[in-house]
Every structure is written in C-alpha cells, then in structure tokens.
Amino acid sequence: MQTSTDRGAVLTELRQLLRDLFVATEKGCAQPRLARAHGYADGYMKGLLQAGLVTQKELLAIVAEERVRAFGPATRTLPKLDELPRGSA
C-alpha cells in the first residue's frame, strides 16, 4: 500500500525532471540533451499513469505549474489598440 509520503516524493521527482527540461529548453541546449530530458520526463509520467499514482488531469496541472515557473504565464493582458502609440500596432 502506498503512503502519501511516497506519492509526494514521486511528484517532487517529476517536478525536478520538468524543471530540468524547461531549463535546458530556455538555455538552448543541444538537441541530444533536450531529447534525453524529454524522454526522461515523458517516460516518468507514463509510468506514473500506468501505476495509477496520478491521473492525466493531475499531470497536466503539474506540467502547467512548472511551465509557469520556468517561463512565466502563458497569456497576458494586452493593452487596447487605442492605448498603443500610433504606428506600434
């Protein structure tokens, strides 16, 4: 029987794998390094799903949270066109 501590450790490891991936992406690392990081994260998430430790919805939320930490929010509020200086739109 799994305990919440085990699940917490697994999710912490997943978050670290995602951080490593996003940092490598941000730094513009070489393709082999990026492919390896993607493979580790994808394989780990697949294993968590197959083991029934997380749901797909939980995984998506974790990936979204880590992506926001790495790159900032995916969307932002833009000024109205009337508020932009002329010629900058």
VMD Tcl script that builds the backbone (N, CA, C; Angstrom):
set m [mol new atoms 267]
animate dup $m
set s [atomselect $m all]
$s set {name element resname resid chain x y z} {
  {N N MET 1 A 0.845 -1.192 0.000}
  {CA C MET 1 A 0.000 0.000 0.000}
  {C C MET 1 A 0.883 1.247 0.000}
  {N N GLN 2 A 0.548 2.181 -0.839}
  {CA C GLN 2 A 1.344 3.401 -0.962}
  {C C GLN 2 A 0.945 4.405 0.108}
  {N N THR 3 A 1.909 5.182 0.556}
  {CA C THR 3 A 1.628 6.241 1.514}
  {C C THR 3 A 1.702 7.575 0.799}
  {N N SER 4 A 1.186 8.609 1.451}
  {CA C SER 4 A 1.221 9.934 0.844}
  {C C SER 4 A 2.654 10.436 0.712}
  {N N THR 5 A 3.556 9.979 1.591}
  {CA C THR 5 A 4.958 10.367 1.504}
  {C C THR 5 A 5.569 9.835 0.217}
  {N N ASP 6 A 5.264 8.585 -0.141}
  {CA C ASP 6 A 5.771 8.009 -1.383}
  {C C ASP 6 A 5.268 8.813 -2.578}
  {N N ARG 7 A 4.001 9.122 -2.572}
  {CA C ARG 7 A 3.406 9.884 -3.677}
  {C C ARG 7 A 4.035 11.272 -3.748}
  {N N GLY 8 A 4.253 11.881 -2.594}
  {CA C GLY 8 A 4.877 13.208 -2.564}
  {C C GLY 8 A 6.290 13.178 -3.124}
  {N N ALA 9 A 7.048 12.147 -2.791}
  {CA C ALA 9 A 8.415 12.025 -3.295}
  {C C ALA 9 A 8.421 11.828 -4.808}
  {N N VAL 10 A 7.481 11.045 -5.296}
  {CA C VAL 10 A 7.380 10.790 -6.730}
  {C C VAL 10 A 7.035 12.076 -7.473}
  {N N LEU 11 A 6.104 12.842 -6.935}
  {CA C LEU 11 A 5.713 14.090 -7.593}
  {C C LEU 11 A 6.833 15.129 -7.518}
  {N N THR 12 A 7.592 15.122 -6.443}
  {CA C THR 12 A 8.741 16.020 -6.336}
  {C C THR 12 A 9.777 15.674 -7.399}
  {N N GLU 13 A 10.007 14.386 -7.585}
  {CA C GLU 13 A 10.944 13.953 -8.632}
  {C C GLU 13 A 10.456 14.375 -10.020}
  {N N LEU 14 A 9.167 14.234 -10.268}
  {CA C LEU 14 A 8.599 14.653 -11.549}
  {C C LEU 14 A 8.800 16.150 -11.761}
  {N N ARG 15 A 8.536 16.930 -10.737}
  {CA C ARG 15 A 8.722 18.382 -10.858}
  {C C ARG 15 A 10.174 18.727 -11.181}
  {N N GLN 16 A 11.115 17.998 -10.584}
  {CA C GLN 16 A 12.533 18.248 -10.862}
  {C C GLN 16 A 12.878 17.885 -12.301}
  {N N LEU 17 A 12.343 16.776 -12.800}
  {CA C LEU 17 A 12.581 16.402 -14.196}
  {C C LEU 17 A 12.038 17.467 -15.149}
  {N N LEU 18 A 10.855 17.980 -14.840}
  {CA C LEU 18 A 10.263 19.028 -15.680}
  {C C LEU 18 A 11.077 20.316 -15.620}
  {N N ARG 19 A 11.557 20.676 -14.426}
  {CA C ARG 19 A 12.394 21.872 -14.297}
  {C C ARG 19 A 13.656 21.735 -15.135}
  {N N ASP 20 A 14.291 20.548 -15.053}
  {CA C ASP 20 A 15.497 20.307 -15.839}
  {C C ASP 20 A 15.212 20.461 -17.329}
  {N N LEU 21 A 14.081 19.937 -17.761}
  {CA C LEU 21 A 13.695 20.040 -19.161}
  {C C LEU 21 A 13.489 21.494 -19.573}
  {N N PHE 22 A 12.757 22.237 -18.772}
  {CA C PHE 22 A 12.466 23.623 -19.115}
  {C C PHE 22 A 13.715 24.501 -19.064}
  {N N VAL 23 A 14.613 24.220 -18.131}
  {CA C VAL 23 A 15.871 24.977 -18.068}
  {C C VAL 23 A 16.709 24.681 -19.309}
  {N N ALA 24 A 16.782 23.420 -19.707}
  {CA C ALA 24 A 17.538 23.054 -20.905}
  {C C ALA 24 A 16.946 23.726 -22.139}
  {N N THR 25 A 15.624 23.794 -22.194}
  {CA C THR 25 A 14.963 24.455 -23.320}
  {C C THR 25 A 15.296 25.941 -23.332}
  {N N GLU 26 A 15.222 26.576 -22.182}
  {CA C GLU 26 A 15.480 28.014 -22.071}
  {C C GLU 26 A 16.926 28.355 -22.432}
  {N N LYS 27 A 17.861 27.479 -22.039}
  {CA C LYS 27 A 19.279 27.723 -22.321}
  {C C LYS 27 A 19.633 27.437 -23.772}
  {N N GLY 28 A 18.747 26.761 -24.491}
  {CA C GLY 28 A 19.040 26.412 -25.872}
  {C C GLY 28 A 20.047 25.284 -25.985}
  {N N CYS 29 A 19.936 24.309 -25.094}
  {CA C CYS 29 A 20.858 23.175 -25.094}
  {C C CYS 29 A 20.786 22.409 -26.415}
  {N N ALA 30 A 21.814 21.618 -26.637}
  {CA C ALA 30 A 21.890 20.817 -27.858}
  {C C ALA 30 A 20.731 19.827 -27.929}
  {N N GLN 31 A 20.358 19.477 -29.146}
  {CA C GLN 31 A 19.208 18.594 -29.362}
  {C C GLN 31 A 19.311 17.256 -28.612}
  {N N PRO 32 A 20.468 16.595 -28.583}
  {CA C PRO 32 A 20.523 15.331 -27.836}
  {C C PRO 32 A 20.190 15.505 -26.352}
  {N N ARG 33 A 20.645 16.595 -25.764}
  {CA C ARG 33 A 20.358 16.868 -24.350}
  {C C ARG 33 A 18.861 17.104 -24.148}
  {N N LEU 34 A 18.250 17.872 -25.042}
  {CA C LEU 34 A 16.815 18.135 -24.949}
  {C C LEU 34 A 16.007 16.860 -25.156}
  {N N ALA 35 A 16.409 16.049 -26.128}
  {CA C ALA 35 A 15.698 14.796 -26.397}
  {C C ALA 35 A 15.763 13.869 -25.188}
  {N N ARG 36 A 16.920 13.810 -24.542}
  {CA C ARG 36 A 17.067 12.967 -23.359}
  {C C ARG 36 A 16.184 13.473 -22.221}
  {N N ALA 37 A 16.167 14.779 -22.005}
  {CA C ALA 37 A 15.341 15.359 -20.943}
  {C C ALA 37 A 13.859 15.105 -21.211}
  {N N HIS 38 A 13.442 15.260 -22.475}
  {CA C HIS 38 A 12.052 14.964 -22.837}
  {C C HIS 38 A 11.740 13.494 -22.586}
  {N N GLY 39 A 12.646 12.628 -22.971}
  {CA C GLY 39 A 12.437 11.191 -22.785}
  {C C GLY 39 A 12.306 10.811 -21.327}
  {N N TYR 40 A 13.157 11.365 -20.474}
  {CA C TYR 40 A 13.071 11.076 -19.035}
  {C C TYR 40 A 11.721 11.518 -18.471}
  {N N ALA 41 A 11.340 12.755 -18.778}
  {CA C ALA 41 A 10.081 13.292 -18.243}
  {C C ALA 41 A 8.877 12.528 -18.789}
  {N N ASP 42 A 8.861 12.277 -20.094}
  {CA C ASP 42 A 7.733 11.550 -20.700}
  {C C ASP 42 A 7.615 10.138 -20.146}
  {N N GLY 43 A 8.740 9.443 -20.050}
  {CA C GLY 43 A 8.724 8.082 -19.524}
  {C C GLY 43 A 8.271 8.027 -18.072}
  {N N TYR 44 A 8.719 8.992 -17.300}
  {CA C TYR 44 A 8.342 9.045 -15.894}
  {C C TYR 44 A 6.841 9.279 -15.752}
  {N N MET 45 A 6.317 10.201 -16.560}
  {CA C MET 45 A 4.877 10.482 -16.497}
  {C C MET 45 A 4.060 9.276 -16.956}
  {N N LYS 46 A 4.527 8.589 -17.981}
  {CA C LYS 46 A 3.828 7.392 -18.456}
  {C C LYS 46 A 3.802 6.326 -17.361}
  {N N GLY 47 A 4.924 6.155 -16.685}
  {CA C GLY 47 A 4.983 5.191 -15.585}
  {C C GLY 47 A 4.041 5.549 -14.451}
  {N N LEU 48 A 3.954 6.832 -14.129}
  {CA C LEU 48 A 3.043 7.266 -13.063}
  {C C LEU 48 A 1.590 6.991 -13.441}
  {N N LEU 49 A 1.258 7.238 -14.704}
  {CA C LEU 49 A -0.105 6.958 -15.172}
  {C C LEU 49 A -0.402 5.466 -15.128}
  {N N GLN 50 A 0.521 4.658 -15.643}
  {CA C GLN 50 A 0.301 3.218 -15.678}
  {C C GLN 50 A 0.220 2.612 -14.277}
  {N N ALA 51 A 0.958 3.170 -13.332}
  {CA C ALA 51 A 0.932 2.666 -11.958}
  {C C ALA 51 A -0.297 3.158 -11.200}
  {N N GLY 52 A -1.022 4.109 -11.781}
  {CA C GLY 52 A -2.215 4.635 -11.129}
  {C C GLY 52 A -1.914 5.605 -10.003}
  {N N LEU 53 A -0.704 6.160 -10.000}
  {CA C LEU 53 A -0.332 7.100 -8.940}
  {C C LEU 53 A -0.901 8.494 -9.169}
  {N N VAL 54 A -1.141 8.837 -10.435}
  {CA C VAL 54 A -1.706 10.138 -10.779}
  {C C VAL 54 A -2.692 9.964 -11.916}
  {N N THR 55 A -3.530 10.967 -12.073}
  {CA C THR 55 A -4.445 10.997 -13.216}
  {C C THR 55 A -3.859 11.911 -14.281}
  {N N GLN 56 A -4.408 11.826 -15.464}
  {CA C GLN 56 A -3.949 12.691 -16.548}
  {C C GLN 56 A -4.187 14.158 -16.191}
  {N N LYS 57 A -5.297 14.434 -15.546}
  {CA C LYS 57 A -5.618 15.807 -15.157}
  {C C LYS 57 A -4.582 16.348 -14.165}
  {N N GLU 58 A -4.159 15.501 -13.213}
  {CA C GLU 58 A -3.139 15.923 -12.254}
  {C C GLU 58 A -1.807 16.196 -12.952}
  {N N LEU 59 A -1.448 15.338 -13.905}
  {CA C LEU 59 A -0.197 15.537 -14.634}
  {C C LEU 59 A -0.215 16.844 -15.414}
  {N N LEU 60 A -1.317 17.106 -16.078}
  {CA C LEU 60 A -1.421 18.348 -16.843}
  {C C LEU 60 A -1.280 19.570 -15.940}
  {N N ALA 61 A -1.863 19.493 -14.754}
  {CA C ALA 61 A -1.761 20.610 -13.811}
  {C C ALA 61 A -0.314 20.804 -13.348}
  {N N ILE 62 A 0.386 19.711 -13.083}
  {CA C ILE 62 A 1.780 19.799 -12.633}
  {C C ILE 62 A 2.660 20.378 -13.739}
  {N N VAL 63 A 2.489 19.897 -14.962}
  {CA C VAL 63 A 3.274 20.411 -16.084}
  {C C VAL 63 A 2.997 21.901 -16.283}
  {N N ALA 64 A 1.731 22.288 -16.192}
  {CA C ALA 64 A 1.375 23.703 -16.355}
  {C C ALA 64 A 2.014 24.558 -15.265}
  {N N GLU 65 A 1.998 24.086 -14.026}
  {CA C GLU 65 A 2.604 24.835 -12.922}
  {C C GLU 65 A 4.104 25.013 -13.136}
  {N N GLU 66 A 4.767 23.947 -13.528}
  {CA C GLU 66 A 6.215 24.029 -13.726}
  {C C GLU 66 A 6.562 24.890 -14.935}
  {N N ARG 67 A 5.734 24.857 -15.957}
  {CA C ARG 67 A 5.975 25.692 -17.136}
  {C C ARG 67 A 5.839 27.168 -16.758}
  {N N VAL 68 A 4.855 27.491 -15.937}
  {CA C VAL 68 A 4.682 28.883 -15.484}
  {C C VAL 68 A 5.886 29.319 -14.661}
  {N N ARG 69 A 6.396 28.432 -13.810}
  {CA C ARG 69 A 7.582 28.774 -13.016}
  {C C ARG 69 A 8.785 29.048 -13.905}
  {N N ALA 70 A 8.912 28.271 -14.969}
  {CA C ALA 70 A 10.077 28.398 -15.845}
  {C C ALA 70 A 9.966 29.574 -16.807}
  {N N PHE 71 A 8.802 29.775 -17.400}
  {CA C PHE 71 A 8.660 30.743 -18.486}
  {C C PHE 71 A 7.696 31.881 -18.199}
  {N N GLY 72 A 7.016 31.849 -17.071}
  {CA C GLY 72 A 6.011 32.852 -16.786}
  {C C GLY 72 A 4.663 32.424 -17.337}
  {N N PRO 73 A 3.653 33.225 -17.139}
  {CA C PRO 73 A 2.315 32.851 -17.587}
  {C C PRO 73 A 2.237 32.712 -19.106}
  {N N ALA 74 A 1.362 31.822 -19.535}
  {CA C ALA 74 A 1.221 31.557 -20.963}
  {C C ALA 74 A 0.519 32.703 -21.682}
  {N N THR 75 A -0.308 33.411 -20.976}
  {CA C THR 75 A -1.020 34.530 -21.583}
  {C C THR 75 A -0.862 35.760 -20.709}
  {N N ARG 76 A -1.106 36.881 -21.296}
  {CA C ARG 76 A -1.042 38.133 -20.538}
  {C C ARG 76 A -2.078 39.083 -21.099}
  {N N THR 77 A -2.400 40.080 -20.344}
  {CA C THR 77 A -3.359 41.077 -20.790}
  {C C THR 77 A -2.631 42.094 -21.655}
  {N N LEU 78 A -3.136 42.290 -22.831}
  {CA C LEU 78 A -2.552 43.256 -23.747}
  {C C LEU 78 A -3.325 44.560 -23.681}
  {N N PRO 79 A -2.650 45.672 -23.945}
  {CA C PRO 79 A -3.365 46.946 -23.947}
  {C C PRO 79 A -4.324 47.006 -25.141}
  {N N LYS 80 A -5.345 47.805 -24.992}
  {CA C LYS 80 A -6.272 48.013 -26.103}
  {C C LYS 80 A -5.548 48.757 -27.209}
  {N N LEU 81 A -5.977 48.544 -28.426}
  {CA C LEU 81 A -5.320 49.177 -29.565}
  {C C LEU 81 A -5.336 50.695 -29.441}
  {N N ASP 82 A -6.392 51.243 -28.840}
  {CA C ASP 82 A -6.482 52.699 -28.677}
  {C C ASP 82 A -5.404 53.230 -27.734}
  {N N GLU 83 A -4.905 52.362 -26.828}
  {CA C GLU 83 A -3.931 52.802 -25.843}
  {C C GLU 83 A -2.494 52.725 -26.367}
  {N N LEU 84 A -2.285 52.067 -27.491}
  {CA C LEU 84 A -0.943 51.936 -28.059}
  {C C LEU 84 A -0.565 53.211 -28.786}
  {N N PRO 85 A 0.721 53.566 -28.738}
  {CA C PRO 85 A 1.166 54.713 -29.534}
  {C C PRO 85 A 0.941 54.438 -31.017}
  {N N ARG 86 A 0.655 55.453 -31.733}
  {CA C ARG 86 A 0.395 55.304 -33.173}
  {C C ARG 86 A 1.605 54.706 -33.882}
  {N N GLY 87 A 1.327 53.748 -34.767}
  {CA C GLY 87 A 2.381 53.129 -35.563}
  {C C GLY 87 A 3.068 51.958 -34.880}
  {N N SER 88 A 2.658 51.612 -33.676}
  {CA C SER 88 A 3.324 50.500 -32.980}
  {C C SER 88 A 2.490 49.228 -33.015}
  {N N ALA 89 A 1.296 49.271 -33.582}
  {CA C ALA 89 A 0.429 48.090 -33.594}
  {C C ALA 89 A 0.751 47.162 -34.720}
}
mol reanalyze $m
mol bondsrecalc $m
mol representation Tube
mol addrep $m
